[in-house]
Amino acid sequence: MAGVSLVSVISLAAILLQPTWHFYAKSPSNDGYVAPRDIGALVEATQESTVTVECDQKGDKNDAFGSGWAIDESNLEVPIKDGFKSAVITNYHVVDSCIENGFSGISVAKFLGKSFDAYVMKYDEENDLVLLGTKAKIYPLELSPWAPLGGYWVMAVGAADGYEGSISIGSVLNETEYEVLITNSISSGNSGGPLVDNMGLVVGTVTWGAIGEQYNGAKSLDAMCKAIIRCPGKYFWERE
């Protein structure tokens, strides 16, 4: 390559490779701040693993409903009963009246699908969490191996105001020992739904909305360690 120096060749190669380097540097697999490469696919997959949870008390006009998400049985301390196919996490306040009335009347409905009977496997009233077993076959979501940091991209899925499969995109505002504070819009019916990162991995269960503030909250995987899921110690995520 007459008249072209080695330095010039290296410089040209570096320029040509920059888009590739940028592509991998900004991959969701190693950057929690960026949006997913394929948001549509992530939305669809998360919706399929999200259910509407109902607490139906006969003769009670104030039946409750919320959302829930399927978790793999390998993450649990207790097995699912024979005849039941999936485990679902939701909020205690979604089904509390059913628990107080003999653990009856709980069902889950697949996204835009039929309802199936469910029963309470375990619950943690203090952290507002319940683990349900259901006869519905639901593909489980995976758990995030890393804790979300402030600024991370997150998505909440659930039956916001009764509209199944509603999507709310935001970011992590901050985190406490057991909660993830988020900028996502949260409505009645979102309670119990999954909060996932840009890889579609669960980082929390949507639980509450702050009145008069511009953030809402989800119980983190660390909160689920107390009674709901199997953890290596006190926390799911390693802490210094």
PETAFEN-V131642 format. One record per backbone hydrogen bond with DSSP energy under -0.5 kcal/mol. NH is the residue of the N-H (numbers start at 1). CO is the residue of the C=O. E is the energy in kcal/mol with one decimal. If there is no record, write none. Layout:
nh co e
NH CO E
NH CO E
This chain:
nh co e
4 1 -1.7
5 3 -0.5
9 5 -1.8
10 6 -2.4
11 7 -2.5
12 8 -2.3
13 9 -2.4
14 10 -2.3
15 11 -1.9
16 12 -2.3
17 13 -1.9
18 14 -0.9
18 15 -0.6
21 17 -2.6
22 18 -2.8
23 19 -2.2
24 20 -2.1
25 21 -2.7
26 22 -2.0
27 24 -1.4
30 27 -2.0
31 27 -0.6
34 31 -1.1
42 38 -1.9
43 39 -2.8
44 40 -2.3
45 41 -2.3
46 42 -2.2
47 43 -2.6
48 44 -1.8
49 45 -0.8
49 46 -0.6
50 47 -1.3
51 68 -2.5
52 109 -2.4
53 51 -0.5
53 66 -1.9
54 107 -2.9
55 64 -2.9
56 54 -0.5
56 105 -3.0
57 55 -0.7
58 56 -0.6
60 57 -2.6
61 59 -0.6
64 55 -1.4
66 53 -2.5
67 191 -3.5
68 51 -1.8
69 89 -1.8
70 49 -2.1
71 87 -2.2
72 141 -0.6
75 72 -1.9
76 73 -1.9
84 81 -1.9
85 134 -2.1
86 134 -2.1
87 71 -0.6
88 132 -2.8
89 69 -2.7
90 130 -2.2
94 91 -0.9
95 91 -0.7
95 92 -1.1
96 92 -0.8
98 95 -0.5
99 95 -2.1
100 96 -2.6
101 97 -0.7
102 99 -1.0
103 98 -1.5
104 98 -1.0
107 54 -2.1
108 116 -2.5
109 52 -2.6
110 114 -1.6
111 50 -0.5
113 110 -2.8
116 108 -2.9
118 106 -1.9
119 133 -2.4
121 119 -0.6
121 131 -3.0
122 131 -1.4
124 129 -3.2
128 125 -0.9
129 124 -2.3
130 90 -2.4
131 122 -3.2
132 88 -3.6
132 130 -0.5
133 119 -2.6
134 86 -2.6
135 117 -1.8
138 136 -0.8
141 70 -2.7
144 202 -2.6
151 172 -3.2
152 149 -2.3
153 32 -2.5
154 170 -1.9
155 196 -2.5
156 168 -2.9
157 194 -1.7
158 166 -1.6
159 189 -1.1
160 158 -1.3
160 163 -0.7
161 188 -4.5
162 159 -2.4
163 160 -2.3
164 162 -1.0
166 158 -2.1
166 163 -1.1
168 156 -2.2
170 154 -2.6
172 152 -2.1
173 181 -3.1
174 181 -1.3
176 179 -2.7
180 218 -3.0
181 174 -2.4
181 179 -0.5
182 216 -2.6
183 171 -2.3
190 187 -2.4
192 206 -3.6
193 190 -2.5
195 204 -2.4
196 155 -2.7
196 194 -0.5
197 201 -2.4
200 197 -2.0
202 142 -3.0
203 195 -3.1
204 195 -1.3
205 219 -2.6
206 193 -2.6
206 204 -0.5
207 217 -2.4
208 217 -1.9
210 215 -1.0
211 209 -0.5
213 210 -1.0
216 182 -2.7
217 208 -2.7
218 180 -1.8
219 205 -2.7
220 178 -2.2
221 203 -0.9
223 220 -0.6
224 220 -1.0
225 221 -0.6
225 222 -1.0
226 223 -1.0
227 224 -0.7
228 224 -1.9
229 224 -2.2
230 75 -3.6
233 235 -0.7
